[in-house]
Amino acid sequence: MKTYAIELVDNGGYKITDLELSDSTYGGIRSLAAGTYGHKYLWIQNVFFHDITAKHTDFYMLPCSTRPTPPCYHGSDKQRFAIGILLKGQGDGHSTILSDVTVKDCTFLRTDTGFDMSPRGETNRGKTNHGMWRNVNISDSTFTQLYGTGGIVLAFVTGGTTSHVLVDQAGYQVGIWFGNAAFQAVGLRYYTVRDSEFRNTGRPHNTSDGEGLDFESDNRHLTLRDSYIHDNAGPAILFRGNNGAHYPGQNSDLVVENNRIENNNRTKEGIGPTDEGGNNVFLAHHGDLIFGLPAENAGVVRNNIIRLQTNGQEFNPSPVIFEPNNRVYNHDGAEVFRGPTGTTPTDKFAYHGAWRTTNDNNCFRSHSQVSATTGAAYDASFNGSQATLYAPVGPGNGIAGVSVDGGNEVAIDTYSSQADCSRPAFTTRVLPYGHHTIRVRVTGQKNEAASATTIGTNMLAYARQVNATTNDTGFAYHGNWSYGPGNGCYLGDVHWTNQTNASYTIPFNGTRITLHASRHPWNGIAGISIDGGPERLVDLYASAPACDQKVWTSPRLSPGSHTLRVRVTGRHNPASHNTTISADRITVTP
């Protein structure tokens, strides 16, 4: 028999406060609407939910119908998991089941899921019942050691806020086969998550996901701001989008802003060949232009502070726009992503196909170039290691195919419900310092919310300072150099040699260059020169090893092309054991 501590059927108007609920077989509080609508008001405050679990049923396993070989589960009893608060109802395609729901000052400890919603009817009858629940607010509550799918799961809610909550250790010890996340969202409209913390989501038994937040599909105007997302086994945020098998509909008008995002994707989770998987702060489905699949997500990540879990971790959420006002630091604390300064107007781009000029005072230099001709393209070139394209977004804008230096094309969705002529639309990853070209192509595809497929361009902006690593092709090594992993080194690797007069050179274009290398008890003295000029001797000895150290900065140089040379002198500090010189990275100021 299914048992809940409190069950409300086909009604509203309840206030539940100051209780302790535990040891329920299926859940603490369930509000069930069996085909009735228009109910109002449910208030739950200062309730302690604990040890509400069916974790012994091994629901972390896949069903045997999906995975025919053990370990898997047989029978519906293996799918049972218990929930602190459950809202459940039958969708009819347009009606609201329950509105004005408040959960505050509650504690959820060792439940399978803390707060969950179970819509029925919207999938098996093809009706995405937006607004099945309205004005749902969760605040000032903690969710800890959640054995099953997550802390908070919201579905088909219009309006409301989750604020000042802590979700800690979702997927605790057990996990569930279809994925663990601290916060999950499906079919939300005009919903905000703010001033909250999502941490330590797990992936026990190699269950999937493990994210801080899962923006699953069919979400519009969903905002995450002023929150702290850290130390999750999976990515900080999953932008899933258009989960057609269960919840069809693309994500759009997503906003991720003013958050701290640190040390996520410890297990390098990734899904499928079209995802940014493996080692990324974010995991985003972006479609496959070759096979005609649309981009699944449209939105923006802006003004966040991001600290990478490893020095080489990616931070690409495309097709969601990653604005240049984000600040990104590697695992060692070095800043690896900076905002732009120099710009190139659209007049300097190379255009292919039919484009036309539109005048708008909100654009850079008061105009932009636009095209809705499938296959039309433009090329924007720059000298550096990173750049950001600014482009128009709006209700009639479509999906662009963007590639760098002839590489793989990714989909960038330039749809927005609000028009903006100069929105950061695409930022390259850190590239080898040099000449690069970004190509933008009109795909003829669009988000389902967009009215047209127009693509526009406004300007290209350059990073203020750039990195080049010693793996980049611009580095030329002379003599016998060794290469291998380096603890604490930039991107986790390093080059080194103790062969006298061995050297490396790197051409660059800028006004100043800074050299990063390791200091070590075995290191010697390097000879550093610019453009064949006099050598400056730099002692790289240190009593304790440390990699990625700033060891030398050039004086200000005349703008233009220069070449740095670093040579092994064969000399060393009396305290040093050897004459080794290492190479790690450079930074260049344009």
C-alpha positions in Angstrom: 0.0 0.0 0.0 1.3 3.5 -0.8 1.6 5.5 2.3 2.2 9.2 2.9 2.3 10.9 6.2 -0.1 13.6 4.8 -2.1 13.3 1.6 -4.3 16.0 0.2 -6.6 15.0 -2.7 -8.4 17.4 -5.1 -8.3 20.4 -2.9 -6.2 23.4 -1.7 -6.4 25.9 1.1 -4.0 24.1 3.5 -1.3 25.5 5.8 1.0 22.8 7.3 3.5 24.0 9.9 5.8 22.8 12.8 5.9 19.1 12.2 8.4 16.3 12.0 7.7 13.6 9.3 9.8 10.5 8.8 9.7 6.7 8.0 7.0 7.1 5.4 7.0 4.4 2.7 6.3 6.7 -0.2 6.6 10.3 1.0 6.0 13.0 3.6 3.3 15.2 2.0 1.5 14.5 -1.3 -0.9 16.9 -3.0 -2.8 14.9 -5.6 -5.3 16.3 -8.2 -7.0 13.4 -10.1 -8.4 15.3 -13.0 -9.6 18.4 -11.1 -8.3 22.0 -11.5 -8.3 25.5 -10.1 -7.2 24.7 -6.6 -5.4 27.5 -4.7 -3.0 27.8 -1.8 -0.7 25.3 -0.1 1.7 26.6 2.6 4.3 24.3 4.2 6.6 25.8 6.8 9.0 24.6 9.4 8.6 20.9 8.7 11.5 18.5 9.3 11.4 15.7 6.7 13.9 12.9 7.4 14.6 9.3 6.6 11.9 9.1 4.0 13.5 6.6 1.6 13.2 3.4 -0.3 16.9 3.2 -1.1 17.1 -0.5 -0.4 15.2 -1.1 -3.7 18.3 -0.5 -5.9 16.6 2.2 -8.0 20.0 3.3 -9.2 19.9 0.3 -11.6 18.6 0.5 -15.2 15.4 -1.5 -15.9 16.2 -4.9 -17.4 14.0 -3.9 -20.4 16.6 -1.3 -21.2 19.7 -3.2 -20.0 19.1 -6.9 -20.5 22.2 -8.0 -18.6 22.8 -7.6 -14.8 23.0 -5.4 -12.9 19.4 -4.3 -13.6 16.0 -4.4 -11.9 12.9 -6.4 -12.5 9.4 -5.2 -11.7 7.9 -1.8 -10.7 8.8 -2.3 -7.0 12.4 -1.6 -7.9 11.5 1.9 -9.2 9.9 3.1 -5.9 11.5 6.1 -4.3 10.2 8.3 -1.5 9.8 12.0 -1.6 9.5 14.7 1.1 6.9 16.8 -0.8 5.2 15.6 -4.0 2.8 17.6 -6.1 1.0 15.3 -8.6 -1.7 15.9 -11.1 -3.3 15.1 -14.5 -2.7 17.6 -17.3 -5.3 18.5 -19.8 -3.3 20.8 -22.0 -4.4 24.2 -20.6 -5.7 24.2 -17.0 -3.9 25.1 -13.7 -4.1 22.4 -11.1 -2.8 24.3 -8.1 -1.5 27.9 -7.6 0.2 29.8 -4.8 2.4 27.1 -3.3 4.9 28.1 -0.6 7.6 25.9 1.1 9.8 27.7 3.6 12.0 27.1 6.6 11.9 23.3 6.0 14.6 20.7 6.4 15.0 17.6 4.2 17.5 15.0 5.4 18.0 11.6 3.9 15.0 11.5 1.6 15.2 10.1 -1.9 14.0 13.4 -3.4 13.2 16.6 -1.4 10.6 18.4 -3.5 9.2 16.8 -6.6 6.4 17.3 -9.1 4.8 14.5 -11.1 2.7 15.7 -14.1 0.6 13.1 -15.9 -1.1 13.5 -19.3 1.3 16.0 -20.9 3.5 13.4 -22.3 1.4 10.5 -23.3 -1.2 12.8 -24.8 1.3 15.2 -26.4 0.3 18.2 -24.3 3.0 20.3 -22.7 0.8 21.6 -19.9 2.6 24.8 -19.1 1.2 26.4 -15.9 -0.1 23.1 -14.4 1.2 24.7 -11.3 1.6 28.5 -10.8 3.5 30.7 -8.4 5.5 28.0 -6.7 8.0 29.4 -4.1 10.6 27.5 -2.2 12.8 29.4 0.3 15.1 29.3 3.4 15.2 25.5 3.3 18.0 22.8 3.3 18.1 19.6 1.3 20.8 17.2 2.4 21.9 13.6 1.6 19.3 12.9 -1.0 19.5 9.3 -2.1 17.6 9.6 -5.4 17.2 12.0 -8.3 17.7 15.3 -6.7 16.9 18.0 -4.1 14.3 20.1 -6.0 12.5 18.9 -9.2 10.1 21.4 -10.8 7.9 20.6 -13.7 5.5 22.8 -15.7 5.5 25.7 -13.3 4.7 29.2 -14.4 6.0 32.0 -12.0 7.8 31.8 -8.7 11.1 31.8 -7.1 13.5 29.4 -5.4 15.7 31.4 -3.0 18.1 31.0 -0.1 18.1 27.2 -0.3 21.0 24.7 0.2 21.0 21.5 -1.7 23.9 19.3 -0.6 24.8 15.7 -1.6 22.0 14.9 -4.1 22.6 11.4 -5.4 23.9 10.4 -2.0 25.3 6.8 -1.8 22.7 5.4 -4.1 21.7 7.6 -7.1 19.2 6.9 -9.8 19.8 5.5 -13.3 18.2 8.4 -15.2 20.4 11.0 -13.5 21.1 13.0 -10.3 21.0 16.8 -10.0 20.6 19.2 -7.1 17.9 21.2 -9.0 16.0 20.0 -12.1 13.7 22.1 -14.3 11.2 21.0 -17.0 8.6 23.2 -18.7 9.2 26.2 -16.5 8.0 29.7 -17.5 9.2 33.0 -15.9 10.9 31.3 -13.0 13.9 32.5 -11.0 16.5 30.6 -8.9 18.6 33.0 -6.7 20.8 33.3 -3.7 21.2 29.6 -3.3 23.9 26.9 -3.0 24.1 23.7 -5.0 27.0 21.4 -4.0 28.4 17.9 -3.8 26.0 16.2 -6.2 27.2 12.6 -6.7 27.3 9.9 -9.3 27.4 6.7 -7.1 27.3 3.4 -9.0 28.3 5.4 -12.1 24.8 6.8 -12.4 24.5 9.6 -14.9 24.6 13.4 -14.7 25.6 14.6 -11.2 25.0 18.2 -12.1 24.4 21.2 -9.8 21.5 22.2 -12.0 19.7 20.4 -14.8 17.8 22.7 -17.2 16.2 19.7 -18.9 13.8 20.9 -21.6 11.0 23.2 -22.6 12.1 26.0 -20.2 11.5 29.7 -21.1 12.6 32.7 -19.2 14.4 30.7 -16.6 17.0 32.7 -14.6 19.7 31.5 -12.2 21.5 34.3 -10.4 23.6 35.2 -7.4 24.1 31.5 -6.4 27.1 29.3 -5.6 27.5 26.0 -7.6 30.5 24.0 -6.6 32.1 20.6 -6.1 29.6 18.6 -8.1 30.6 15.3 -9.6 29.0 16.3 -12.9 28.9 19.7 -14.7 27.7 22.8 -13.0 24.8 23.1 -15.3 23.3 20.8 -17.9 21.5 22.5 -20.8 19.6 19.5 -22.1 16.9 20.9 -24.3 14.2 19.2 -26.3 14.0 15.9 -24.6 11.6 14.7 -27.2 11.3 11.2 -25.8 9.6 12.5 -22.6 9.4 16.3 -22.5 9.6 17.9 -26.0 10.4 21.6 -26.3 13.5 23.7 -26.6 15.0 25.8 -23.8 15.1 29.5 -24.6 15.6 32.9 -22.8 17.8 31.2 -20.2 19.9 33.5 -18.1 22.8 32.4 -15.8 24.3 35.5 -14.2 26.3 36.8 -11.2 27.1 33.3 -9.9 30.2 31.7 -8.4 30.9 28.4 -10.2 33.8 26.4 -8.9 35.3 22.9 -9.1 32.6 21.1 -11.0 32.6 18.0 -13.3 35.1 16.1 -11.1 34.1 12.9 -12.9 34.2 14.4 -16.5 30.6 13.6 -17.3 29.5 13.9 -20.9 26.6 12.6 -23.0 26.6 11.7 -26.7 28.6 12.8 -29.7 27.0 16.2 -30.1 27.6 17.4 -26.5 30.4 19.2 -24.9 31.3 16.3 -22.7 34.2 14.9 -20.9 35.9 17.9 -19.2 33.7 21.0 -19.3 32.1 23.2 -16.6 28.9 23.1 -18.7 27.2 20.3 -20.6 25.1 21.7 -23.5 23.2 19.9 -26.2 23.6 22.0 -29.3 22.2 19.9 -32.1 23.9 18.6 -35.2 23.8 20.8 -38.3 24.9 17.9 -40.6 21.8 15.9 -39.9 19.5 18.9 -39.6 18.9 18.7 -35.9 18.2 22.1 -34.3 20.0 23.8 -31.5 18.3 22.9 -28.2 19.1 25.8 -26.0 19.1 29.6 -26.3 20.3 31.9 -23.6 23.2 33.7 -22.0 25.9 33.0 -19.4 27.2 36.4 -18.1 28.9 38.1 -15.2 29.9 34.9 -13.4 33.1 34.0 -11.6 34.2 30.6 -12.7 37.1 28.5 -11.3 38.0 25.4 -13.2 38.4 22.0 -11.7 41.6 21.4 -13.7 43.8 23.8 -15.6 42.8 22.4 -18.9 39.0 22.3 -18.3 36.7 23.8 -20.9 34.0 26.3 -20.1 31.9 26.3 -23.3 28.1 26.3 -23.0 27.4 26.8 -26.7 24.8 27.2 -28.2 24.1 29.2 -25.0 26.0 32.5 -25.4 29.0 32.9 -23.1 29.6 36.7 -22.7 33.1 38.2 -22.3 32.2 39.7 -18.9 32.6 36.3 -17.3 35.8 35.9 -15.3 37.4 32.5 -15.5 40.4 31.2 -13.4 42.2 27.9 -13.8 42.7 25.5 -10.9 45.9 27.3 -9.9 44.2 30.6 -9.7 45.5 32.2 -13.0 43.0 34.2 -14.9 42.4 32.5 -18.3 39.5 34.5 -19.7 39.3 38.3 -19.9 37.0 40.8 -21.5 37.6 42.6 -24.8 39.1 46.0 -25.6 40.0 46.3 -29.3 37.2 46.0 -31.9 36.7 45.4 -35.6 33.5 46.8 -37.3 31.5 44.7 -39.7 32.8 46.8 -42.6 36.1 44.9 -42.2 34.5 41.4 -42.5 34.4 39.4 -45.7 30.9 38.5 -46.9 29.7 35.6 -49.0 26.2 35.5 -50.5 23.3 38.1 -50.0 23.7 40.5 -47.1 22.1 43.9 -46.5 22.8 46.8 -44.2 20.3 47.8 -41.5 20.6 51.1 -39.5 20.1 51.0 -35.8 21.5 53.5 -33.3 21.9 50.7 -30.7 24.4 48.9 -33.0 28.1 49.5 -32.9 28.7 52.4 -35.4 24.8 52.5 -35.8 24.4 49.7 -38.3 24.7 46.0 -38.8 24.7 43.4 -41.6 21.9 40.8 -41.8 20.9 37.9 -44.0 18.2 35.3 -44.1 19.7 33.5 -47.2 20.6 29.9 -46.3 24.3 29.3 -46.9 25.3 33.0 -46.8 28.3 33.5 -44.6 30.8 36.1 -43.4 34.4 35.7 -42.2 35.8 37.8 -39.3 39.6 37.6 -38.9 41.8 38.7 -36.0 45.4 38.4 -34.6 45.4 37.0 -31.0 44.3 34.1 -29.0 40.7 34.8 -28.2 37.9 37.0 -29.6 34.1 37.6 -29.1 31.6 38.2 -31.9 28.8 40.7 -31.1 25.6 40.2 -33.2 21.9 41.2 -33.2 19.5 38.9 -31.3 15.7 39.1 -31.4 12.4 37.4 -32.0 13.2 36.9 -35.7 16.7 35.7 -35.4 17.7 32.1 -36.2 20.5 29.7 -35.7 24.0 30.4 -36.9 26.7 27.8 -37.7 30.0 29.1 -36.3 33.4 27.6 -36.9 37.0 28.7 -36.2 39.8 28.2 -38.7 37.8 25.7 -40.7 37.1 23.5 -37.7 33.9 21.8 -36.7 30.8 24.0 -36.9 28.7 24.6 -33.8 25.2 26.0 -33.6 24.6 29.3 -31.9 21.0 30.4 -31.4 20.6 34.1 -31.8 16.9 34.1 -30.9 15.7 36.3 -28.0 12.3 37.5 -27.0 13.8 41.0 -26.6 15.7 42.6 -29.5 19.3 43.7 -28.9 21.5 44.9 -31.8 24.9 44.2 -30.1 24.8 41.0 -27.9 28.0 38.9 -27.4 27.0 35.9 -29.4 30.1 33.7 -29.6 33.5 33.6 -27.8 36.3 31.4 -29.0 38.2 29.2 -26.7 41.8 30.2 -26.0 43.7 29.6 -29.2 47.4 29.5 -30.2 48.4 33.1 -30.5 48.3 34.2 -34.1 46.0 34.8 -37.1 42.5 33.2 -36.9 39.3 33.4 -38.8 35.8 32.9 -37.5 33.2 32.0 -40.1 29.5 32.5 -39.4 26.9 30.8 -41.7 23.2 31.2 -42.1 21.8 27.7 -41.5 18.2 28.4 -42.4 17.2 26.9 -39.1 15.5 28.5 -36.0 14.4 28.0 -32.5 10.7 26.9 -32.4 9.9 30.3 -30.7 11.6 32.4 -33.4 9.6 33.9 -36.3 12.4 33.9 -38.9 16.0 32.6 -39.6 17.8 35.9 -39.9 21.5 36.1 -38.9 23.2 39.4 -38.3 26.6 40.7 -37.3 27.8 43.8 -35.5 31.5 43.7 -34.4 34.4 41.6 -33.3 36.1 42.3 -30.0 39.6 41.1 -28.9 40.7 39.9 -25.5 42.7 42.4 -23.5 45.6 39.9 -22.9 46.2 36.5 -24.4 47.8 33.2 -23.4 49.9 30.9 -25.6 51.0 27.5 -24.2 54.2 25.7 -25.0 52.1 23.1 -26.9 51.1 25.7 -29.5 52.6 25.4 -32.9 54.1 28.9 -32.7 56.6 27.6 -30.2 59.8 26.3 -32.1 62.1 24.1 -30.0 65.8 23.8 -30.9 67.9 21.0 -29.3 66.7 18.1 -27.2 63.6 18.9 -25.2 61.6 16.6 -23.0 57.8 16.8 -22.5 55.5 15.4 -19.8 53.0 16.1 -17.1 53.7 18.9 -14.7 51.9 19.2 -11.4 50.6 22.8 -11.1 51.8 23.7 -14.6 49.5 25.5 -17.1 47.2 22.9 -18.7 49.0 20.2 -16.6 52.1 19.8 -18.8 55.6 21.2 -19.3 58.7 21.1 -21.6 62.2 21.0 -20.2 65.9 20.4 -21.0 69.3 20.9 -19.5 71.2 20.8 -22.9 73.5 23.9 -23.1 72.4 26.3 -25.8 69.1 24.5 -26.4 66.4 27.1 -26.9 62.9 27.9 -27.9 61.4 30.8 -29.8 57.9 32.2 -30.1 56.7 34.9 -32.5 54.1 37.3 -31.1 52.3 40.5 -32.0 51.9 43.0 -29.2 53.6 45.6 -26.9 54.7 43.4 -24.0 55.2 39.7 -23.3 55.4 37.8 -20.0 57.1 34.5 -19.6 55.8 31.8 -17.2 58.0 28.8 -16.3 58.7 26.5 -13.4 61.1 27.3 -10.6 62.8 24.2 -9.1 65.8 23.0 -7.0 67.3 21.6 -10.2 66.8 24.6 -12.4 69.5 26.8 -13.9 69.8 30.2 -15.4 68.0 31.2 -18.7 69.1 33.7 -21.2 66.1 35.7 -22.6 66.1 38.0 -25.5 63.7 39.9 -27.8 64.3 40.2 -31.6 67.9 39.1 -31.4 68.8 41.8 -28.9 70.9 41.5 -25.7 70.2 38.5 -23.4 68.7 39.1 -19.9 69.8 36.3 -17.4 67.0 35.0 -15.3 67.7 32.5 -12.4 65.0 29.9 -12.3 66.3 28.2 -9.1 64.0 27.8 -6.1 64.3 25.7 -3.0 60.8 24.2 -3.5 59.3 23.4 -6.9 56.5 25.6 -8.3 55.2 25.6 -11.8 53.5 28.3 -13.9 55.4 31.1 -12.2 55.7 34.5 -13.7 59.5 34.7 -14.2 60.1 37.6 -16.6 58.2 40.5 -18.3 59.6 42.5 -21.2 59.8 46.3 -21.2 57.2 48.0 -23.3 57.8 47.3 -27.0 56.8 49.1 -30.2 53.5 47.8 -31.6 53.9 45.0 -34.1 55.6 41.6 -34.6 58.4 40.4 -32.3 60.2 37.1 -31.4 61.0 35.9 -27.9 64.0 33.5 -27.5 64.8 31.6 -24.3 68.1 29.7 -24.1 69.7 27.3 -21.7 73.0 29.0 -20.6 74.5 25.9 -18.9 75.0 28.0 -15.7 73.2 27.7 -12.4 72.9 29.2 -8.9 75.4 27.6 -6.5 72.4 26.2 -4.5 71.0 24.5 -7.6 71.6 20.8 -8.5 71.4 21.3 -12.3 71.0 23.7 -15.2 67.5 22.7 -16.4 65.2 25.2 -18.0 61.5 24.7 -18.5 58.8 26.2 -20.7 55.2 26.6 -19.7 53.3 29.5 -21.3 53.4 33.2 -22.3 51.0 36.0 -22.0 51.0 38.9 -24.6 49.6 42.4 -24.2 48.4 43.7 -27.6 
